[in-house]
Amino acid sequence: MEGKGKRPIDVAVGSALAVLAACTLLAAPARALELDLPIACAPGRDCWIAHHVDHEPGPGLRDHACGTLTYDGHDGVDFAIADLAAMAAGVEVRAAAPGIVRAVRDGEVDQRVEERGREAVAGRECGNGVLLDHGEGWQTQYCHLRRGSVAVVPGDRVTAGTRLGLVGLSGLTSFPHLHFEVRRAGREIDPFTARPIGEGSCGLGGPGLWRPEIAAALVYRAIPLTGLGVAPREPERGELDRGEHQGERLAADAPALVVWARGFGLRKGDRWRLRLFDPAGRPVVDRALEQDRDQAFAIRWAGRRRPAEGWTPGLWRAEVEVRRGAERFALARTVSLVPP
């Protein structure tokens, strides 16, 4: 997760003229900035919005849908990818609109901030990134790019869809994702509402700044479930981060069958249910869990050791369900158990 107060790639020099220009731009009618998806992925399938803009001026949380899929002071939209394996394969970061490259940074290492330390990224919280200018005060910023992937230089003119780099793990971050910001005259704008942060933009609806087809693809999910699989033992966080335990085949002599799931935006009181069905449709694992605390990112699992008679080869089905009040979020997948 990123910290509050992340600095832009370039630091503007304050002056009376700059302040006057900003005030003039904010007072004038805004030319519509139409945004494409800034990342090459299929939302809800291989990328997910992990955090929205925080519209609550105080210590509470409120995203554009009046939910809590954000954290205090967050000023952009985080597009998460599945894991480090997806990052290594390469997921393109793309210009969301035509513009001119104003600033870039590259060379920052791809390492979780928990391992590197916050002090090491102070003043470079964005990590490797690109800043684009779109005219009339509009800018977009792209953060946490993979080291060595930045594909543009200051002064380049880009069109919507131009490759800027690849999703990485640089700067102040705990997971591979693109942090995407929109600004006008130096003020952060929520692309889902087209309004500055904190200006009554909760629950407005509409496409905001996104092109209509992009807005339709970015369905709001209060709890994005980003992974589900079956492991032969209890999985470790590092293994799941590396993309392990997600295969479609598993040896039928596995010492255990453990269904695991992960997601963003979990809140105390959310109710998990993890299930695993054998080829005959009988539940082998069926466990209910209550979320005991708020977690920006959570992993849960439940399993069973191999019985004396062994596992039945064939197609097994894993399911995860999370309920919050009347809302239900679910994933399902199948895994083949094959003879060793």
VMD Tcl script that draws the C-alpha trace (Angstrom):
set ca {
  {0.00 0.00 0.00}
  {1.19 3.51 -0.66}
  {1.60 6.31 1.82}
  {-0.24 9.58 2.09}
  {1.53 12.59 0.63}
  {3.12 10.87 -2.38}
  {5.01 13.47 -4.41}
  {4.62 13.94 -8.17}
  {7.57 12.97 -10.35}
  {8.42 16.59 -11.06}
  {8.18 19.25 -8.36}
  {6.50 22.46 -9.52}
  {8.11 25.73 -8.43}
  {5.57 27.79 -6.52}
  {5.02 31.37 -7.66}
  {2.30 33.99 -7.76}
  {1.97 33.40 -11.50}
  {1.58 29.67 -11.04}
  {-1.08 30.15 -8.39}
  {-2.93 32.63 -10.59}
  {-2.82 30.24 -13.54}
  {-4.16 27.39 -11.41}
  {-7.05 29.51 -10.14}
  {-7.89 30.61 -13.69}
  {-7.96 27.02 -14.93}
  {-10.18 25.85 -12.08}
  {-12.61 28.71 -12.67}
  {-12.84 28.08 -16.42}
  {-15.07 25.35 -17.89}
  {-12.99 22.19 -18.17}
  {-12.35 20.63 -21.54}
  {-13.44 17.03 -21.16}
  {-10.48 14.68 -20.73}
  {-11.54 11.31 -22.11}
  {-9.59 8.42 -20.65}
  {-8.71 5.01 -22.00}
  {-7.70 2.16 -19.69}
  {-4.11 2.90 -18.56}
  {-3.15 -0.77 -18.28}
  {-3.27 -3.67 -20.74}
  {-5.53 -6.12 -18.95}
  {-9.09 -7.40 -18.62}
  {-10.61 -5.81 -15.48}
  {-12.02 -8.40 -13.11}
  {-10.15 -11.23 -14.82}
  {-6.42 -10.49 -14.71}
  {-6.38 -7.06 -13.06}
  {-8.46 -5.49 -10.31}
  {-8.96 -2.08 -8.75}
  {-7.45 -2.56 -5.31}
  {-7.95 1.03 -4.10}
  {-10.00 3.97 -5.29}
  {-9.57 7.66 -4.47}
  {-10.38 8.54 -0.85}
  {-13.02 11.30 -0.71}
  {-13.25 11.52 3.07}
  {-11.36 14.64 4.22}
  {-11.02 13.29 7.78}
  {-9.56 10.02 9.04}
  {-12.44 7.89 7.69}
  {-12.70 6.14 4.30}
  {-15.07 6.86 1.44}
  {-14.61 5.96 -2.22}
  {-16.64 7.33 -5.13}
  {-19.34 4.68 -4.59}
  {-19.60 5.62 -0.89}
  {-17.81 2.38 -0.02}
  {-14.47 1.74 1.69}
  {-12.28 0.33 -1.08}
  {-9.55 2.88 -0.42}
  {-7.27 4.02 2.38}
  {-6.79 7.31 4.16}
  {-5.50 10.03 1.85}
  {-5.25 7.85 -1.27}
  {-5.25 10.17 -4.30}
  {-5.37 7.78 -7.27}
  {-6.66 4.47 -8.60}
  {-4.61 1.30 -8.01}
  {-4.83 -1.33 -10.73}
  {-3.44 -4.55 -9.19}
  {-2.20 -7.50 -11.24}
  {-2.24 -11.10 -10.04}
  {1.29 -11.66 -8.76}
  {5.01 -11.43 -9.40}
  {4.75 -14.02 -12.16}
  {2.39 -11.71 -14.07}
  {4.78 -8.83 -13.41}
  {7.71 -10.84 -14.78}
  {5.70 -11.77 -17.89}
  {5.05 -8.07 -18.46}
  {1.83 -6.05 -18.23}
  {1.90 -2.85 -20.26}
  {1.16 0.57 -18.80}
  {-0.39 2.76 -21.50}
  {-1.13 6.44 -21.96}
  {-4.76 7.06 -21.05}
  {-5.03 10.08 -23.38}
  {-2.94 11.95 -25.96}
  {-0.33 14.25 -24.48}
  {3.30 15.21 -23.99}
  {5.71 13.49 -21.63}
  {6.75 16.01 -19.00}
  {8.83 13.86 -16.65}
  {9.98 10.29 -16.16}
  {11.89 8.30 -13.57}
  {13.50 4.88 -13.97}
  {16.13 2.87 -12.10}
  {14.25 2.31 -8.81}
  {14.36 -1.32 -7.68}
  {11.27 -3.54 -7.66}
  {10.95 -4.50 -4.01}
  {8.14 -4.46 -1.47}
  {8.42 -1.48 0.86}
  {8.17 -3.84 3.85}
  {11.50 -5.28 2.74}
  {13.19 -2.12 1.50}
  {12.00 0.33 4.15}
  {10.09 3.59 3.84}
  {13.20 5.68 4.32}
  {14.70 4.22 1.15}
  {11.83 5.56 -0.99}
  {11.32 8.93 0.73}
  {10.77 11.56 -1.97}
  {10.48 8.79 -4.59}
  {7.23 7.20 -3.41}
  {5.96 6.99 -6.99}
  {8.91 4.77 -7.86}
  {9.56 4.52 -11.57}
  {6.95 6.60 -13.33}
  {5.75 8.87 -16.09}
  {3.98 12.23 -15.99}
  {1.92 13.30 -19.03}
  {0.54 16.75 -19.83}
  {-2.74 16.87 -21.78}
  {-3.23 20.63 -22.03}
  {-5.56 23.04 -20.23}
  {-4.14 22.02 -16.87}
  {-4.83 18.27 -17.20}
  {-2.14 15.78 -16.23}
  {-1.99 12.03 -15.64}
  {0.67 10.23 -13.63}
  {1.67 6.55 -13.76}
  {3.57 5.09 -10.78}
  {5.35 1.90 -9.63}
  {6.59 0.89 -13.07}
  {9.07 -1.95 -13.47}
  {12.73 -0.97 -13.41}
  {14.17 -0.59 -16.89}
  {10.75 -0.60 -18.57}
  {10.07 3.13 -19.05}
  {9.70 3.53 -22.81}
  {9.37 7.33 -23.24}
  {11.44 10.43 -22.55}
  {10.47 14.01 -21.72}
  {9.19 15.84 -24.78}
  {7.75 12.75 -26.48}
  {4.25 13.14 -27.90}
  {2.04 10.15 -27.17}
  {-1.40 9.00 -28.24}
  {-3.92 7.09 -26.17}
  {-2.61 3.55 -25.87}
  {1.08 4.39 -26.30}
  {3.23 2.07 -24.21}
  {4.80 3.95 -21.31}
  {6.34 0.99 -19.48}
  {5.40 -2.13 -17.53}
  {3.67 -2.66 -14.19}
  {6.23 -3.09 -11.43}
  {6.88 -2.98 -7.70}
  {8.97 0.17 -7.35}
  {8.49 2.96 -4.81}
  {6.14 2.91 -1.86}
  {4.15 -0.24 -2.60}
  {3.46 -3.71 -1.22}
  {2.18 -5.47 -4.35}
  {2.67 -5.14 -8.13}
  {0.24 -2.57 -9.49}
  {-0.19 0.65 -11.42}
  {-1.04 3.73 -9.37}
  {-2.88 6.08 -11.76}
  {-3.56 9.72 -10.93}
  {-5.46 12.48 -12.72}
  {-4.86 16.15 -11.91}
  {-6.15 19.46 -13.18}
  {-4.33 22.64 -12.25}
  {-2.52 20.70 -9.55}
  {-5.66 19.31 -7.90}
  {-6.33 15.58 -7.75}
  {-9.38 14.52 -9.75}
  {-11.24 11.24 -9.35}
  {-11.59 9.78 -12.88}
  {-14.78 8.03 -11.76}
  {-16.54 11.33 -10.99}
  {-14.53 13.97 -12.93}
  {-14.53 16.07 -9.74}
  {-11.80 17.12 -7.34}
  {-11.36 14.97 -4.27}
  {-13.73 15.92 -1.47}
  {-16.22 17.92 -3.54}
  {-19.33 15.86 -2.90}
  {-18.38 13.22 -5.44}
  {-19.58 10.17 -3.47}
  {-22.39 8.22 -5.16}
  {-22.72 10.38 -8.26}
  {-22.59 7.58 -10.80}
  {-21.93 8.12 -14.50}
  {-18.79 7.43 -16.55}
  {-16.72 10.26 -15.07}
  {-13.72 10.79 -17.35}
  {-13.61 7.24 -18.72}
  {-14.72 6.45 -22.24}
  {-18.16 4.77 -21.92}
  {-16.91 1.30 -22.83}
  {-14.09 1.60 -20.29}
  {-16.48 2.80 -17.59}
  {-18.69 -0.23 -18.32}
  {-15.70 -2.58 -17.91}
  {-14.64 -1.02 -14.60}
  {-17.51 -2.48 -12.59}
  {-17.31 -1.43 -8.95}
  {-16.46 -4.35 -6.68}
  {-16.41 -3.58 -2.96}
  {-14.38 -6.77 -2.38}
  {-12.22 -7.67 -5.39}
  {-11.38 -11.38 -5.11}
  {-8.13 -11.77 -7.01}
  {-7.16 -15.42 -6.67}
  {-8.37 -18.92 -5.90}
  {-6.53 -22.21 -6.03}
  {-5.82 -25.59 -4.50}
  {-2.50 -26.44 -2.85}
  {-1.08 -29.73 -1.48}
  {-0.42 -28.00 1.88}
  {-0.96 -24.67 3.60}
  {0.39 -22.04 1.20}
  {2.83 -19.34 2.24}
  {2.28 -15.69 1.31}
  {5.53 -15.58 -0.63}
  {4.53 -18.60 -2.69}
  {1.23 -17.03 -3.69}
  {3.01 -13.75 -4.46}
  {5.22 -15.69 -6.88}
  {2.22 -17.25 -8.61}
  {2.56 -20.74 -7.14}
  {-0.31 -23.14 -6.27}
  {-2.41 -21.97 -9.20}
  {-1.99 -24.92 -11.54}
  {-4.85 -26.76 -13.20}
  {-3.41 -30.18 -12.26}
  {-2.43 -31.68 -8.92}
  {-1.08 -35.14 -8.05}
  {-3.71 -37.43 -6.55}
  {-1.24 -38.50 -3.86}
  {-1.01 -34.94 -2.46}
  {-0.64 -35.05 1.35}
  {-3.51 -32.56 1.67}
  {-5.90 -30.51 -0.39}
  {-6.06 -26.88 0.71}
  {-8.33 -24.37 -1.03}
  {-7.02 -20.80 -0.73}
  {-8.39 -17.41 -1.77}
  {-7.29 -13.80 -1.58}
  {-8.81 -10.38 -2.04}
  {-8.67 -6.66 -1.33}
  {-10.81 -4.41 0.85}
  {-11.86 -6.85 3.57}
  {-13.64 -5.39 6.60}
  {-14.32 -6.72 10.06}
  {-17.46 -8.82 10.01}
  {-17.20 -9.96 6.38}
  {-18.04 -13.66 6.14}
  {-15.86 -16.07 4.15}
  {-16.84 -19.55 2.99}
  {-14.27 -21.87 1.38}
  {-15.40 -25.11 -0.23}
  {-13.90 -27.94 -2.23}
  {-15.99 -30.60 -3.99}
  {-14.82 -34.00 -5.24}
  {-15.66 -35.29 -8.75}
  {-18.99 -36.64 -7.47}
  {-19.95 -33.19 -6.14}
  {-19.51 -34.12 -2.47}
  {-18.05 -31.38 -0.22}
  {-14.63 -32.43 1.07}
  {-13.83 -29.01 2.53}
  {-16.51 -26.61 3.77}
  {-15.35 -23.93 6.18}
  {-16.93 -20.64 7.23}
  {-14.72 -17.85 8.61}
  {-15.54 -14.39 9.91}
  {-13.16 -11.54 9.13}
  {-11.84 -10.47 12.52}
  {-10.33 -7.13 11.47}
  {-10.09 -4.68 8.61}
  {-7.49 -5.74 6.05}
  {-6.51 -3.98 2.84}
  {-5.37 -7.39 1.53}
  {-6.27 -10.78 2.97}
  {-5.57 -14.46 2.29}
  {-7.63 -17.28 3.75}
  {-7.41 -21.03 3.32}
  {-8.97 -24.25 4.55}
  {-8.09 -27.86 3.81}
  {-8.11 -31.52 4.67}
  {-5.38 -34.12 4.99}
  {-5.38 -37.07 2.61}
  {-7.61 -39.86 3.92}
  {-6.41 -43.45 4.16}
  {-8.20 -44.38 0.93}
  {-6.55 -41.48 -0.90}
  {-8.05 -38.83 -3.16}
  {-10.34 -39.63 -6.07}
  {-8.74 -38.72 -9.41}
  {-10.83 -36.45 -11.60}
  {-12.16 -32.92 -11.75}
  {-12.47 -31.11 -8.40}
  {-14.20 -27.76 -7.89}
  {-13.02 -25.01 -5.54}
  {-15.28 -22.15 -4.47}
  {-14.88 -19.03 -2.36}
  {-17.67 -16.73 -1.25}
  {-17.47 -13.54 0.81}
  {-20.62 -11.88 2.10}
  {-21.00 -8.36 3.41}
  {-24.56 -7.76 4.47}
  {-26.71 -8.61 1.46}
  {-23.78 -8.39 -0.97}
  {-22.09 -11.55 -2.21}
  {-18.70 -11.88 -3.93}
  {-17.61 -15.24 -5.30}
  {-15.09 -17.12 -7.43}
  {-14.96 -20.73 -8.60}
  {-12.45 -22.88 -10.49}
  {-11.69 -26.49 -11.24}
  {-8.53 -28.53 -10.67}
  {-7.75 -31.98 -12.05}
  {-6.32 -34.58 -9.69}
  {-4.21 -36.97 -11.75}
  {-2.54 -40.27 -10.81}
  {1.10 -39.76 -9.68}
}
mol new
graphics top color blue
foreach p $ca { graphics top sphere $p radius 0.5 }
foreach p [lrange $ca 0 end-1] q [lrange $ca 1 end] { graphics top cylinder $p $q radius 0.2 }
display resetview
